[in-house]
């Protein structure tokens, strides 16, 4: 099994965990695409292998309220997987709104793949020497989560396994942020240093 197939299997395992928590979730994200369809959908950037692996499994959430699905559509609390054919338009909109990338966290090489309800994003970098996953919670901030999509998938998977991501009594998807951070640091020991944060240990 090559690295791409490994990442794909990790993501399938994650989807199965979410499906067990929220039956019908995989159907909401619709069937994934072939490689050439993925390449034709995101034309503004070279696409990291990990992102191709994700979109070969599912297409993403189209922001329409799904029928017969009484659960949150989030991949992780507050964040939906952007439907693949919307990614280029999101990139173009961000570039038009933020003409000077030096003034804020998002950079032109990034591909946003998770959209937050607060208008923020998780993105993957597309540089030859940097394919890290970053979180841009507001205009002038960028947090490096981990070094690649594979580690990000494993982090999210572990967050579900350890109940850092859980459904509350109202079926809302909630997050234990302290536990989530511990899991991130376990995969990325440089997390605090990279982001200029004080260690909680």
CORRAZI-V224589 format. One record per helix or strand. SS is the DSSP state (H for helix, E for strand). FROM is the first residue (numbers start at 1). TO is the last residue. If there is no record, write none. Layout:
# CORRAZI-V224589
{{SS;FROM;TO} {SS;FROM;TO}}
This chain:
# CORRAZI-V224589
{{H;3;21} {H;25;29} {E;31;31} {H;35;41} {H;49;57} {E;58;58} {E;61;61} {E;76;76} {E;79;82} {H;84;97} {H;101;103} {E;111;116} {E;121;124} {E;127;127} {E;130;130} {E;133;136} {E;143;146} {H;149;161} {E;165;167} {E;173;175} {H;177;187} {H;191;194}}
